Every structure is written in structure tokens, then in C-alpha cells.
Amino acid sequence: MTTRMIRRCWPMLVGLVLLAAPGAAPRTRAAAGDGGLPGAVFRLEPGAPDWVPGWARRVVWYQIFPERFRNGDPGNDPALADQEGAFPHDQASPWQVHPWTSDWYELQPYERRSGRDIWTSIQRRRYGGDLQGILDRLDYLQDLGVGAIYLNPIFEAPSHHKYDGATYHHVDPTFGPDPAGDRRLAAGETPADPKTWVWTAADRLFLKLLREAHRRNLRVILDGVFNHMGINSWAFRDVQARRAESPYRDWFVIKSFGEAGKTPLLYEGWFGVLELPELREDARGIVAGPREYIFAATRRWMDPDGDGDPADGIDGWRLDVAFCVGHAFWKDWRRHVRSINPEAYLTAEVVDTPAATAPYLEGDEFDAVMNYNFAFACADFFTGAPGAGNAAEFDRRLAKLRAAFPACVAGGMMNLLDSHDTNRVASHIVNRNRVAFRDWGKYFGWSKGDNPDYDTRAPRPEERRIQKLMAVFQFTYLGAPMVYYGDEAGLWGANDPCCRKPMLWPERKYAPERFRPDGTTRPRPDKVRFDAGLHRHYRQLAQLRNAHSALQRGDFRTILAEGPLFAFARSLEAEQIVVALNNSPRPQEVRLSLEPVASYKDLTGGRRRFQADAAGILRLTLPAWSAMVLGLDRPPRPGN
């Protein structure tokens, strides 16, 4: 979703506490126990319903915002004309492709000439990120330990975010090698007729990206934006031109057709955003015309050569604002998707209470959601949100989330700490102890860079330690961790649009951030550079998770939840891993109750060994804001 959409809509959508209150009674769905008390085990029992693709439990996710990841082909850089139809609808002011390594809040000379303020200027910026840039860095992702990529929208659209799609069946020409040629090719189509569809150069480059990703055992899912299109869409433009005579007049929610050239077309935009005309729905969800188009586009990307083998297609979808489309549509669409690829993964954007989310996760719509409730629980504990409890409260909140859905769902959830719709996790930590992340209706606006009370500075070393601690939990807890591009490289930033800065690459030299959002300068500029130490930390965690099945598919059991100390075990067959966290600014002594005389080794790079005593007590000393991950090195001897 976009800045303007969310600013206007989130207070209406989620002006509520998004995680069930501590005393609320969730729907109990756990297969065995609630996993929320020391000794209770959460697991997927053999024979229990399981519709989530197995691969989705094993992977580390990496979210890429294509326009800001890497400019791999300057020859396809967008022109000002490519923004026609996108906010702020300015085709007259000076413009150029924005320098990749520039100071984020500094207005460049072309922007100063336009007279626009910083926030309007940021919406006009294009950095030139493209598919070739992603192709060029697949080895980086593979080395990092990534197993699956979620791409924000890549289909043709005039905005930088591409949630205002002009089509669903063509990749944006400026993401490919021949924008002008692609537009000539597409001009010969009848867009509503899939038999006339061609493969543009950008489309083919995306298919190459798929091949190269699959060759590296990387899965790829796309962002499906099926609630609305953009005002540049071929169907909406035809309605604009021909009004009630258009064959697409029933595709959109039209209030009044008016008369072309005389009176305006009145229609429903997504929550009032007129750049996003909504697709019309009936009792079956999205109506027949756009439904058929969506189904055809879905098949195109899932089985590109149409031979019935989905190996050359995408591996699933993330569905934007899924809560805005009727359940009946998603049920039909899931059947369609699974008929093409039974192993396709479907995850949705449903930011709501667990109870409101549960109907989407019954096995006939989605496999998972972007797990914002996980992010809220983590923020409460690790960043000390007002009213947040200690580790015991954190444990209870996690247990309620596990119990809210069928057991198979917990392991396939897309566990995030931030995304393109939130502030960066590093900046959230900088601004901790103030407004609760889970109070999303309030937090979204508060965490914007234009809020003078929000600090947009770079994180300090102790704040990076907290980020590293949160990452340890994210990578070792139940579910699949998702890293938003650049978190591992050191990016920070306020909420949208400031969470969408260009990616940090080690070979590039970046201007320091001297400017604040209000145009004043900092006493000491913040250095901007690839953080090699943070990258090593994320890489180590990803490789740790990839190496241990217990972290991918194992049971979960809480061992300790007391004050700032939280410890748990993940087990699968003979493999057992123990994770202990100290969420405190001071060193802490930890006593873990385990099996008598069991021996453990440090899995986080050390050579240390630890052994429980005859009573099963294992003693550790954890430095401030740190964690230890231990693997069972030698099980206890029989009879001990």
C-alpha cells in the first residue's frame, strides 16, 4: 500500500488494538498444548490437517521493493512521462532520475527548482531499480541464506510502488531492457483476450530471473493487487473515454457515468483514493469480467509456457489488502491456483486481530498472512512499548497467536519485524518506549518522518544490539522469518515513504545524512554505509536456520519466561536446540531447567560446551541485549 492510501485509511481500518488483550479468550486451535507454559509443547501432530506447502516452513524470506533494490540497467531508466497517472500528477516541474547514493532528506538541485516540498518531491523520485538489478544480486541473496523472495508489485504502473496497476499481465517496461519496444508490442493486444497477449522483453527478463532464482533453489512469489487497478489501466481508460458504452463499464464501482468531455466520471476509489478505482464485487466476490482477467493473468505467471508444468512459473502470491475482497473470490481463486501448482504458497495482507484473521486461514483461502501480530508482540517485548509486559506476558501473547489458527499455519507464517508499510525495525528501536506499534491506527501516522517528535537519526550501537537480539528470536521462533531488504545491510528510516530508501551496497560510497526532514542540518552527519557486521549477523542466523531442521519444522516449548529473560526449545526427532535471550541492558545469570547432565554446544560461532548438572540445571551468563543458541551435543545417558 502507499503513503497516501494508508495515511487516509488505516485509522478507519485498524483504529483498534490489533493483538488480543491478555485476558481475551482466543479460539483454541493448537494441536497439542498451548506452548505457553514451561513444559507445554506446541507441535503439528502426525495426521493433523496440513495444507501449507512444506517448503514454505523451511525458507528464509527476503522482501524486495524493486525500484529501490538495485539499478542494474541504466539504459531502461524511467522518464518523467512514465509517471503520468501517479501522484502528485506533475509533468511540468524539473525532473531527473534521482542519485542513488544521495542524502535522503536533501532536496537535489532539480527538486529545488521545482519548488516542491520534501514530501511531494520524494513521491516524484525514481531511482531506476529494475529486474536486472535483482538478477545481478541473486548470488548475494543465496550467500545470505535466503530461500524465497517476495517481490513488491512488478506489473506495469506509473507509481514507484506499482500498487496502481495498469495491467496484471505485463511487467513494467521500465523494469526490462526495452521500454519503447515493449509498449509497441503491447499496443497490438486486446488486453481482455489472453489469446492476443505477447511476451515483452520485460516479461521475458522476469522469466529469466525465475530460471536463475530456481537454479539457486530460491523460490519467488509476486504481489497480487486484485482489489483495484490504477487510472492508467486499459479497462478504466476505456470507461473514461466511452462511459456507459464501454464493454468494461461493469468492472468498476461507477456512481455516475456522466458525459465524456462535459461531466466527470464518478467512481469509487479504494477508500476514496481516486488513483485506485475499485473492482466491482457481487456475491461471488470480484465480478465476472475482471475475475476472468485475474484468473488468466494468474495462470500466465504460474505456468508461462502453458504446458501444465509449473516449474517455470512463480511459486506463489502475496495478496495486497486481501481483507477488501470477499471470501468467496479467494476460495475460488485458491482452487484455481492450486489446480496449476499444488505446492503454491499463498500469503495475505490481513492486518487485524487473530480472531478476525482466522477465517482466511481455514485451508480454503490462504496458507498464511504477513504476520504483523508477531511483529507487534516482538515490539512490545523488545522495544518496551508503553504498557508492555515482561517475558511472561510476551510468552502469553505468543501462545495466544499459536492457538488462534490451525496448527499447520503457525509454521508457515511469514514472520516480519517491518515491511514497506512500516518504519524500519532499526528506527522503531531508536523511537522505542513511546507509542505502541500494535496501536497501528495511531502508530502509523506517529512514525512518519514528518512528525517532529519522531527521531530520524541513525541507530546507535546499543540499538543495533537490540536489532540483533530481535533477529535471533525471529530466526529461531516458530514460522518463517522475513527480512525486508536492507535491514541486514544497515538501512534505517521512518514509515512510508522513508522506509523505501535505496539499498546499501558495499561497493558504493553514500553521502552522509546531513539533513533532517524539516530541512535543518544535523550537528554531526550520520554516516551511511553497508554494515558488514550486521550483515554477518543476519547471514549467520539464516545459515543456522537452514542447517537445522528443528528450527524449520520442530516443536516449540517455553523453558523460561521471567522478567527480561526468555528461553525456549525447538525439537525435531533427536535434534534439540535451546535459545536463551536477555532483553536487558545489564548482564543476566540464567538458569535453564533441562535434562540432567545433557551436554550442549554453542551454535552461534563459539567453541564453548555447556552441561546441565545432575538436577538438570544449565547455568549461563548472558551479556546485555544478547542471546545464545545451543544445540544438544550429547543426550543424557540412560538412567541419569
N, C-alpha and C positions, 0 to 999 in steps of 0.2 A: 504494500500500500504506500501511498505517497504522503508527503508532508501536508498538503492542503486537505486531502481526504481525511487523514487521521486527526488533524487539529480540529476539524469540524465535527467528526463523527464519533470519536472514541468516548467522549463524555456521555453521549447518548447510549452507546453500545455497552459500555462496561463501567458505568459510574457506580461500581459496587466493589465489595471485597471479593477478589477472584479466587481465593482459596478458602475452602470451608472453614468456618470458625472452629477453634479447638474442641468445642463441645458438640459440634454438629454431628449428626449420625449419618455417615455415608452409606451408600449401597454396598453391602459386603459381597465382594466378588473373588477374594483370594482363594487360591486352590488349597492352600494348607496354612493355617495360622494367619496372623496379620503381619508377621515380620516386624512388629513394632515394639516388642518387649524382649529383653535379654532372654535368649533361648528359643524364641519363636522363629520359625523358618518360613520364608516365602519361597515357593517353588511352583513350577509348572508340572503338575503330576502327570505321569505316563497315562496316555489315553484321554487326557483332558482336551477339550476343543482347542484347536490351534490353526488359525488361518493366516498368521503373519509369516511372510517368507523368511526362511531360515537365515538367508544371507544378511537380512536387514538387522539381525541381532548381533552379527559379528563385526560390522563395519564401524569405522570412524568416519563421520560425515564432515564435509567441508563445504560451506556455503560461499558461492561466488556471485558477486554483483558485477556482471560482465563489463559494464562501461568503466569500472574503476579498478579492474584487476591488472591488466597489462595491455599496452598498445603494441601489438605485435606487427602491425602493418600500417605505417603512417600513410600509405597510399590510399587507404579507404576512409580516412578521417572524415567525420561528418561535416557538412556545410550548414550555414545558417538556415538555408531553405529546408533542411531536414527537420527543423524544429517546428515547422508550420503545423498548427493544431495543438501545440503544447503550451501550457502556462509558462511564462507570462504573455504569450502571444505578441512577441516583439520581433518583428522582422526589419525594423528600421535602425535600431541602435547599433553602434560598432560591435563587432564580434570576431573572435578567433578561437581556435582550439586552445584550451587552457593549458599552461605549462604544468607538466606532471609533478614536478618537484617544488612547486611554489608554496609560499606560506598560505595556509588555508584561508585565513581571515583577511588577507591583504588584497585589496582591490588592485587588479592589474591595470596598466595604462588604458587598455581598450574599455575596461569596465568604468574607469573614472570618466572617460569621455562620454559614456552613455548617460551619466547622471543617476544611475540606478543605485539603490542601497545594497548592502551586502547580501541580504536575504533574497532579493529578486535576482541579483547577479549570480548567486550560487545556483539558482534554478536554471539559468541560461548556460551554465558551464557544461562543456563536453570535453572529456579528457582523451577520447579516442580508444578506450579499451575495446577489444574485439575478440573474435574466436581464435585468431592466430595467436594472440597473447596467451590464451588458455592452453592451446596446443603446445606452445613453447615452454610451458611450465608444468606439464604433466609429470615430468621426472621429479620436479620439486615436490609435488603432491605425493607421489609414490614414495619418495625418500622420507617425507614427513610421517608416513604411515597411514595416509588417508585410504579408505576403501570405497568411498562413494562420494559423488559430487552432487550437490543441489544447486542448479543454476536459476537465479532470478530470471524473469522473462527475457527471452531472446527473439520473440516474434516481432515483426515489423511494427514500429510505433514511433511517434515523434519525440517522446519524452526521454530523459536519461534513464528512467526506471522501467519503462516499457510495460506498465500496467494499463496503458491505454491502447490496446492492440488494434492495429489496422487490419491485420489478418491473424489467423491461427495456423495457417499452412505454409507460411514463408518466414524464414529467418530474416531479421532486419538487414537490408542491403549493406548498411554501414558496418556490420559485423563481418562481412565477407570481402572477397578480393575485387569485386567488380560491381559497385553500386549502380552505375548507369546502365550497364548491360543487364543486370537483374531486373531493373524496372522496365526495360524494353521487353524482356521475356515475359514478365508477369502481365504486361498490358494486353497480351493476346489471349488471356484466360477468360472464362466465365467463372468467376470465383465460387459461385454456388454449385458448380458442376465439377466434382472431383476428376471426372474423365478428362477435363481440359487442363488440369494442373500440370505445371512443368517443375523441373528441379533447377533452381537458380544456382549460381556459383556459391552464394552464401549457404544455401541449403546443403550443397554437396560438401562444403568445408565442414559443416556441422557433422555430416555423416563420417567424414574423415576423423573428426575429433572423437566420435563414438568408437570408431575402429581402434584408434590409438589408445583410448582410455581402456577399452575392453582387453586389448593386448597386454595392458599393465594390470589387469584384474581390478580396474576401477569401474564401478557402476556409475550411471548418470541418470538423474531424474530432472524433469523440467517443471517449470511453474505454469500451471494451467489457470488462466484468468477467465472463467466461464460465466461469471455473473454479469459482466458488462463488456463493452468494447469501447474504442475511442471514437472521437468525432471524425477521425480520418478513415474509419472502416468503410469499405466499399458498400456495404449494405446501408449504413447510416447516410452516407453521402447520396446514395440513390434516393432515399426517403427525403432528404433535404431538397433534392432537385425536383422530384416528381410528386412529392407529398402523398396524397391518398391513392395516386395511380401507381405508386411503386410496388413491385412484387414483394418487397421486404417491409411493407407497412405494418405487418403484424409481428415483426421481430422485436420491436421496441415498445416501451410503455409511452404511447403518444397521448397527450392530453388534448391537443388541438393541432390539426394539420395546417391550419391557416392557408395562406395562398402564397406560393413561391414568388419572391420579388416584391411582395406587398406586406404580408403579415408574417410574424415569426412562427416557426415550428415550436410548439410547446411540448416538452417531453420530460420524463423522469430521469435524472442523473443519479448515480449511486450516492445516496444520502445528500442529494442536492448538488453534487459536483457535476456541472454540465459537460465537462470534458469526457465524462464516463456515462454515456447513455446505457441504461439498464436493459438487459434482455428480458422479454416478457415471459411470465410463467403462468401455467394453469395447474390443474390438479396433478398432473404428471411432472411438474417442475418446468424447466425451460421448454418453450413451445416448439412445435414440430420443425419449423424451418431452421432456426439456429441449432436445435438439438441435432438434426441430421448433419449440419456442418461441423459441429463439435465432434460428433462420433467419427466422421470421415477424417478430420484432422488428427484425432487420437490414433486412428489406425495408421495413418501416414507415418507418424513418428515412431510408432511401436513396431511396425513391420514395413520398413521403407521399400523393399523390393517386392512386396506383396506375395511372397512365396509360401506364406504360412509359418515360416521360421522366424521368431522374434529376435534371434541372436544379433542381428544387425541394427536393432532398434534401441530406443531408450528403455531403461529398467524400471520406470515408474513415474509418478507425478506427485507434485505438491500442489494443493488446490487453494488458491487465494480466496479470502473471505467466504469460505465454504458455508458458513452459518447463514449466508444471504441467499442460498439456493435450497430449494425444497428437498426433503429427504428422498422423495420418490425419484427425482432425477439421479441422485447419487447412487441409489440402488440399481437403477437401470445401467448407469454408466459403469459401475463396478463390474457388472456381469459382462458388459462389452469389453472392458479392459482385460479381465481375466480370461475371456474367450480367446484373446490374442496372445497373452502371455500369463500363464497361471502363476508365475513367480514375480509378477509386477508388484511393486510396493506403492501403496497409496497413503499419503500423509496429508493432513489438512490444517489450515489455519482456522482454529476454533479457540479463541481466547475467552474462556468463560469458566464458571465453576465446574468442578468434576461432575456434579450431577447433571448440569446442562450439556456437558461434553459427552457423557456416556451413550446417548442414543446414536452417535456417529460411529461408535466403536463396538458394535454388536456382531461384526463379522460380515455384514452385508453392505457396508459403505466404505469405511477406511480402516487401515491397519493400525494407524497411529495418528497423533496430532503433533504439531510443533509444541513441545511440552513447556509452555510458559508457566504452568503451575509449578513445575520443577524449578524453573528459574526464580519464581517468587519465593519458594521455600528456601532456596540457597541464599538468596539475597537477605532474607530475614535473619538467617543464622550467621552468615559470614560477614555481612556488612552492617549488622547491628541496627536494623530498621527500628523506628520507634515502636515500642510495644512487643518487639520480637522476644521469644523465649530463649532458653538455653538449649543445650544439646538434647535434653529430654523432650522439649517442645518440638525441636527440629525432627526428631525421630517420630513423634506422633504425627506430624504433618506428612512426612514421607509415607508412613504406614497408611494413612487415610487415602493418599493418592494410589498406592498399590492396590488397596481394597476397592477402589471406585470402579475398576474396569475388570473385564475377564483377565485371568492370569497371563494368558499368552500375550496380551497387549503390552504389559509392563516392560518386557524385554525388548520390544521393538519400538518403543517411544523414542522420538527424536529429542534428546535432552540438550537444551541450549541454555546458555547464560546471557546471550544477547543475539541480536539479528539486525537486519536492515531497518527494522521498525522500532529500535530501542537505542538508548545510549550504549556506547561500548562498555564492556564489563570493567575495563580499567578506569574509565571516567565515572562509572557508577561507584566504584570503590573510593575514588577521590571525593565524591559527594555523599559518602555514607553517613549514617546516623542522622538523617534529616527527614526525607519523605519516603514512605514505604513503597517499594517497587510494585507490590501486589495491589496497591490502590491505583490501578492503572489509569482510570479516568482522570485522576489528579496528577499522577506521576508523569504521564506522557507530556503534558504541557510544561510542567515544572522542570523537566530535564532537558528542555530546549536551550540551545546556545543563546537565544535572545532574552533569556531570563537572567537579569543581573545578579541574582542570588546563586546561580549555578556556576561552578568554577570550571572553566575550560582548560586549565593548565595541564601540563604533562604529569603523569603519576610519578611519585617518589619511590625510592627503593622499598620502603615498608609496604607501600600499596601494591607494588609488584609481587611482594611475598604473599599478600593475601590473594592476588590473582592466581599465583601458582598453586596455592592451597586449594582454591576453588576448583582449579583444573584437575588436581589429583582426585578430588571427590567425583567430579564429572566423569572422569575416565574409568573410575573403578566401581561406580554405582550401577545398579540395575538399569538397563536401557542403553541406547547407542548415543555416544557423545557427538555433538555437532559443534564445530569450530566455525565462527564467522570469519571470513577471510581477513587476514592481517592481525587478528588477536594474537596469534603466535609470533608475529613479527614486531609487535610493539605499538600498533595503532591505538590511539585513544580518540575520543570525540563525544560530543553531546548527542542528543537524539537527532533523528532525521531532520535536516539533511547532513548533519556533521558526522554521523556515523558512516558516511559513504565517501570518506577520503580516498585518494588513490593509494593503492597498495605500496607498502615499503619493500624495496628490493635491495639486497646487499651491495649490488654493483652501482647503485645510483647515489648521488650526493643531493640531499634535500636542503632547501632553505630552512633555517630555524623558524619557529613560530614566534614572531615578534609582536604580532597584532592580536588584540582581543576583539571579540565580536563588535564592540562599540566603536572600534577604530583607534582606541588608545593603544599605546605600546607597553609591553611588559618591562619592568626594571631589568630583568635578565631573560633574554630569549630562551625558549625551550628548544633543546636540540631535537631534531627529527632524524632518526636513522634506524635501520634494521637492528633489532635487538637480538644478537646472536645467542645470548644466554637464555632468554625467554624461549627462543625457537628451539634450543636444545632441550629445554624442559618439556615442551609440548611433544617434540619428537620422541623423547624417552617414554612419555606416557602412552603415546599411540603405539609404539613398538611393544611396550609392556602389555598393553591390552591385546594386541594382535598375537602375542606369543602365548597367551594363557586363556584356554577355553573357559576356565572358571569365571573370568571377568567378562566373557562374552555371553555365556549361557548358564552360568552357575546359580545355585540357590543364594539367597540373601538371609543373613542372620545378624541382628544387632548384638554386639558384645558389651558395649559401654556407651551410655549417654548421660553424662553428668557434667554440669557446668559448661566449660568450653571444650570438653573432651568428648569425642565421638569416635567409636571404633565398631567395625563390623567385619564379618567374614563372608567370602564368596567361595562356594564349594561346588565341585562337579566331579563325581566319582572319587578318585583318590587325590585329586588336586584340591588344595585349600589355600586361600590367600586371605590374609588379615590386613586390614587397613586401619591405621590409627591416626587421628587428626587432633592437633592442638590449635584451636581457634582463639588464641590468646596472645597478647603482646609480651607475655612472660614465659620462660621455660616451665614445663609441667612434668611431674612424675606421673606415669601411667601404670596402672595395674590391670592386666587383662586376665580374665578367667578362661583358661583353655584346657586342653588335655594334659594330664600330668606328664612331665618330662618330655613333652613333644618339642622338637627342635625346628627352628625357623631360620631362614636366611633372608637377608636384606635384598629385595629385588630392585631397588632404586639406584643401583650402581655401586653400593658399598660391598665390602667383603665380610661384613660382620655376621656372626651367628648368634642366635638367642635361644635360650632353652627355658621352658616352663619348669617350675620346681615340682616337688612331689605332690603338692596340693593343686597343681595346675595353674599357678600364678606366674605370669610373664611380666617382668618389670622393664619399662622403657623410660627414657628421658627424651622428651620432645622439645626442641627449641621453639621460640616464639613463632607463631604462624607457620607451622610446618607439619609434615605428615611422614609416616613411614609405611611402606608396603612390604609385607613379609610373606614369603612362601613357605609352606610346610616342607621342611628339608628332610626330616626323618620322623615318621609317625611314632607314637608311643609304642613301646614293646608290649605284647600281650601280657596281661597280669598286672601291669602297672596302673 
